[in-house]
Amino acid sequence: MGVFEAVVVFWSAWWLIFLPILSAGTRSQHEAGTVTPGTDIGAPEKVLWLWKFIIPTIGGTLVTFLLWLALHMHWLDFMIPKA
């Protein structure tokens, strides 16, 4: 796997992990009971942005490493048809 392929795998994995956890762990202002005037009651009360970026970064790195390892150790060679 070259550098370009590794970047593509990392970027794809990062987004596939980031989007589902974007709404995880957030409470609406209505659920918290503190609605700020002028905002929608469904708006999030507090978003922990640092964790929303750390988790996909670790996950994307892990996915990229595992794919590189599988390719480097030839674990996926059985999928290539023999001519």
Summary of the structure (lengths in Angstrom):
residues: 83
radius of gyration: 19.7
end to end distance: 22.5
largest distance: 69.3
contacts: 177
relative contact order: 0.17
helix: 60%
strand: 2%
